[in-house]
Amino acid sequence: MRPFAALALGLALCSACKPDVGMVGGDPLDMMSSADLPWTAMDQGGDQAINECAAVESVGRQEPAAMLVVLDRSSSMSDNNKWAVAAQSIVQALDQDVFDTMAVGLYAAPSGDVTGPMCIFGFPVACAAPPFPQVDLMLAGTTKSSDAMGVRRSIKSWLTTNNPDMGLGDASPLYAAMENSIKALQGWNGGQKRLMLVVTDGTLSCNQFSKRGGFPDCNGCDHDWEDPTNIVNLLKGANSDPSKPVETFIVGVPGADTFDPKGCNFPPYRMRNALSAIAYAGSPNNVPANCTGKTFMKDGLDPAVSCHFDMTQGGFQAKALSDTITAIRGKALGCTFDLPTAPDGSMVNRFQINVEYDTPTSGLKKLIRRRDNTNQCFGTGCWDYDKEGRIELIGAACADVKGVTNARVKIVVGCDTVIG
């Protein structure tokens, strides 16, 4: 899976083309289909007309979204510089311009010790999961982590001044961390796109404090290892929430490939299988089409193709993880754009919009707006308006744009829409 980065959305204005026949506003689309339009640019020599328009490019705005980074802070994250690499990667990724229009925040767990269960004689264990993010979701804006203030600066400062929790054992209350993070995301009211990005080196424990089913360890605790099915069900529910769905993405860094059949030092199941199934539950529409680890089984094998971002097989560097974080954003947001506005601030004529894009792998492609909204445009790609009136790339066009790091998408305004 290749990383995805910034999309530049161009706005081209043409005063010489057909005059406006109606402005977008109020009911944005009045539910007219392409076939209902009174004319099309295809009827008017559209490609030539588009080429005659003078392009004035501007940065496009995608639909409002929030991303909460959930970082595993267990003691094993201190091994082999994992914490430092993860921290650098998060800051580098969020500093990119594509996050300017997003709300971002940071949640890390464990956050301290709690009194342990009786099976370990009440010794303190690092199973505390904070009720709220350490850095609340806030619009990133244009300020970067190097600036004196802003949410990016707050995230960098927290990561700089905090280290992995070095309490007794390598505890990881990931279920509680995800549960609390979902609540934080669903409490955000800035839009409909809510993304949870979990970065972990595995080890799902601290389940002894709950009544959920789990697996025994070697300390006499009968269900301290979390049953990944519990997390699968949690994320399925969040993803299918009818009003505030959450898309969850999992990144497994080195260490997230353990297996201990006795359940002593690690869970008695293959962690790569567990995280793959968790990732599929969290965002089934955004996993690799050929991933094989969609279902968790206690005796299941490691997946041939993981559904999560598996960085345990080499290549764990700050750049690689930063690209992965950007790829996750692209997977969830890469194909939908707000309708551009005219220079005077008014909404543009929706009958005079055309779309094109350019990537190193596809070259320049000029898209048609689909005439039939059942056309999935798998072969050549197309575009259309979604039900909220935003511009959406469809089929092969969406796949092209989401699959690279330097795609350019241009919206041409002022010339008759090419429909096919």
N, C-alpha and C positions, 0 to 999 in steps of 0.2 A: 504494500500500500504506500503510495507516494505522498509526501506531505503537501499541504496546500497552504498558500499564504495570501498576500494581499490581492484584492480585486480592485482595479481602477475602473470606476464607472464614468463613462464620458457622456456629456450632454451637448448635443449639436443643435444649434438654432438656425432656422432658415426662414427669412422673411419673404423670400420670393416664391415659396411653395403655396399650395392651396390654403386659403384662409380658414380660420377656425370654424368648425360647424357645431361646436358645443364644448363647454369647459367641464372638466371633471370637478365634481363637488357634490356635497350632500350625499345622495346615494351614488357611490363612486362608479359603478358600472351599469346600473339599471338592468343588470342581468342579460344584456344583449349578447348573443353569440356572434362569432365572426361572420357567419352566413347572413346575419341580419344587417350588416353594415351597408350603407347605400352605395359605396364605391370602394375600390381598393387600389393601392398603388400598382398592383400587377396589371390592372386594366389601363393604367396611365403611364406605362413604361417606367415602372417603379425603380428598378436598379439604377437607371440613368439619373432619375430624379434625386435619389438618395446621394449619389456620387456628386451631384451639383451642390449639395448643401455644405455650407462651411462649418466644419467641426470646431466646437469650443468645448474642451474637456474639463470636467470637474469631478471631484470625488463623490461617488455615489453613497447612498445611505441604505444599509440593509435594515431589516425589521429589528426593533428593539429586542435585546436579549441580555441574559445574565449568565455568567459562568462563575461557579463557586469551586475553587480548587480545594480538594480534600487530601491532605498530606499525612501519610503514615509517619508518626513520630516515635515509633517503638525503638527500643535500644539498638536493635540490629541495624537501623538506618545509620548508625554511626560507623559501621564497618565499611572499609574500602572507599571512604570518601563519598558514600551515597547521598548523605544529607546535603553536602556542599554542592554536588552536581545537580541534585534535584532543585535546590534553592536557586542556583544560577539559571537553570533552565526555565523555571517559572517566571523569574524576573525578565529574562531575555524575551520570552514568548509574549508576555503581557505588554511589553514596551512597544510592540509593533503597532503601526497605525491602524491595522484592521480591528484592534480592540478599542479604539477611541470611542466608538458609539455603543459599547457594551458596558454593563455594570459588572464589576469583578469583585471578588472577595476571597478570603482564605480561612480555612478551617483545618486545625491540626489536632490529632489525638494519638496517644493519650496525653492528658494535660496534668497528670499528677497521680499520686497514690490514693488508694482506698483500702479500708480494712478488708483483708482477704477472707475467703470462706472458711468454714470449719475444717474442710479437707486439707488445708494447709495451715491449720492452727491459728488463723487470724493474722498471719504475717501480712504486712502491707504489700499490695501489688499495684502496678501501674495500669489501672483499668478505668481511670476517670476520663469521661468524655464530656467536654464542655457543652452547655446547653445552646450556646450561640457561637458563631464564627469569631475567631480572634480579630479578624478584619472584616467588618460588615460590608455587604454588597453596596457598591457605590459606582455611579457613572464614571468611567475612566477619564473621558474628555481628552484633551491634548497634552496634559501634563504627564511627564514620564517619571520613572523611578529616580532619575537624577535631579528632579526638581525639588523644591523645598517642601512642597505639600502635595496632597492628592492621594488617591487610593493606591496607586502604584508605589508611591513612596512609602506608604504605610505597610504594604506587603513586604517590600524590600527591608524595611527597618525591623519588622517582626522576625523575618527569616535570618537577619544578621545577628540579632540579639538573643535568639533562642536556638537551642540544640535539641537533639533527640532526648527523650525522657530516659534517664538511666536508672530507673527504679528496679526493684527485684524482678528478675525474669524478663522475658521478651514479650510482654503482653501487648495485645493489639485489639482494642474494643471497636473493631471496624463496623459492626452492625449498628451500635449506638451512634457512631460518628456519622454514618450514612443517614440514619433516621433523623438525627438533629439537623443535618445539612439539607435534607429534603424539606423539612419544615421551614428552614430559613429561605430556601428558594421559593417555596410556595407562598411565603409571606411577602415576596417581592411583587409589586404591582405595576412594574414598568413596561410589561409586554407579555407575549405568550411563549417566548422561547426561553426555557430554563435548562441550563446545562450543568451537570455535576461531573467534575473530572477528578477521579480518584487515583492517586499515585501511591503504590504500596509495594513492599517487598514480601508480602504474604503474612502468614501466621494469624489465623482468625481465632482469637481466644477471648477470654473474659465472659464466656457464656454461662459459667457457673452461677453468676449473679441473676440470671434470668430463669424463666420457666419454659423457655424454648428447648426443643430437643437438641441434643448435641452428642459428642463422642468423648469417651473417657480419656484421661491422660495417665501418666505413671505416678501421680501424686495421690491417687485415691479420689480424685474429683471425677464424678461420674458423667459430666456433660460439659466440661470446660471448653473443649474445642467446639467452635461454632459449626453447626451443620450448614454448609453453603446454601442448601435449599431454603433456609430461613431468609438469607439475603436475596436469593432469586425471587422469592415471593414478595419481599419488601419492594424491590426495584420494579417488578412487574406492576404492582399496584400504583407506584408513582408514575410510571411511564404511561399507564392507561387512564390516569386521572382525567375525568371529562372536562374539567375547567382549568386545571393548572398542572399539566403533564410535565414531567422531568425526564430529560434524556441523560442517562448515566454512561460515562465512558471510563474504562478501566485501563490503567497503565501498570504493568508488572515489571518492576525494576529487578536487578540481580538479587536473588534470594527468594523470588516468588516462583520457584520451581522445585520446592521441597516435597519430600514424601517420606514418612516414617510409619511403617505399618503397625508399630507398637504404640504410636501416639505419645512418645516420651518427649523428644525435643521439638518435633514438628507435628502438625495434624496427620491423622492416619488416612489421608487421601492425597492425591496428586494435586498440588496447588495450581498448576497450569490448567488442569481440567476444571477446577473450581472457579478460577477467575474468568475463564472463557465462558462458562455457563452464566456467571454473574453478568458479564458484559452483554451477552445476548439478551438476557432478561431486561437489562437497563436501557438498551437502545436497539431493538431487533432490526430496525430499518437502516441502521448505519454500520453494521458489521460486514466483514468481507463476505461476498456472496458464496464463496467456497469454504467458509470456516466449518470445521467439523466438531467443535467442542460446544455445541449448543445446549447439551443436557448434562447435569451433574450426576455422577454415580460414585458412590464411595470407592468402589473397586475399578472405576473407569481409568482408562489409559490417558496419557497426555495427548492432546489433539494434534493431528497432523498439521492443521492450519488453525491457529487460535482465533477466537472471536474478539479477544482483547488485544491491546497493543503490548506484545510480549517482547521485553527488552532483556530477557534473561539469557538469550542465546548469543550474546556479544553485541558490541556497538553502543554500550551505555556511556554516552558522552553528553555534555551539556547541549551541544548543537543538535544531536539526534533527538533528545527529549524535547527541546524547544520546538523543533519541527513537528514532532508528534502532537504537542499541545495545539499548534497552529492548525495541523491537519484535522484535529477534532473539531475545532471551530468551523473549519471549512465544510466538514461533513454535515454539520447541523445547519449551517447558515448560508452555504455557498451559492445557492441558486435563486434566491428571492430578494428583490430589490424594491425599495420604495419608488413610487412614481415620481419622476423629477418635477421640479417647479420651474416656472418661467422666471426670467431675470427680475420681473416686478413682484415676484412672490406668489403669483397666481398659479393654479394648477394648469398643466398643459393639456392640449387637445388630445384625447386618447385615440382618436382616429388618425393621428399624424405622428405615430411613434414607430420606430424600427430599431432592431437590436442586432448587433454583431459582436463577435469576440475573437480573440487571437491568443493562441498558446503555442509554445515551442513544438508541441507534438501534433497539434491539429492544423496549425497555420490559421490564416484569417478566414473566418466563416461568417457569412451574412445569413441571418435566420429569417424565416417566415413566421408569421403568427399563424398558428394552426386554425383551420376552418372548422374542424370537428374536434370537440373537446374530449372525445374518446381516443384520439390519436396519441399514442405514447411516444412517437417520434424516436424510436429506438435506432433507426438507421442514420438519419442526417441531423436530428435535433431540431427543435423549434422553440417558440416561446408563446406565452399566453398570459392573461391576467388571472390571478388567483381570486378566490371569493372575497378577499378584502380589497381588491383593486390594485395589488402590487404586481410588478413584472416578475415572472417566473420562467427560468430556463427549464426546458423539459427534455427528457430522454438523453440522447447522445450529447447534447449541448451541456447539460448539467454534469454528466460524467466527465466530459473533457475539462470543464472549468474546475471541478472539485479535485481532479487528479493531479494538478500541478501546483507549483509554488508561485508562479508569476503569470497568471492569466490576466488578460485585459478585456473587460466587457464595456462596450460603448452603447449608449442609448442615443439614437438620432431622432431629434424632435423637429417637426415642421414639415415633414413630407409624408405623403399618403402611405398608410400602413400596407406592407406587402403581406398578403394572405394567401395561403395555399392549403 
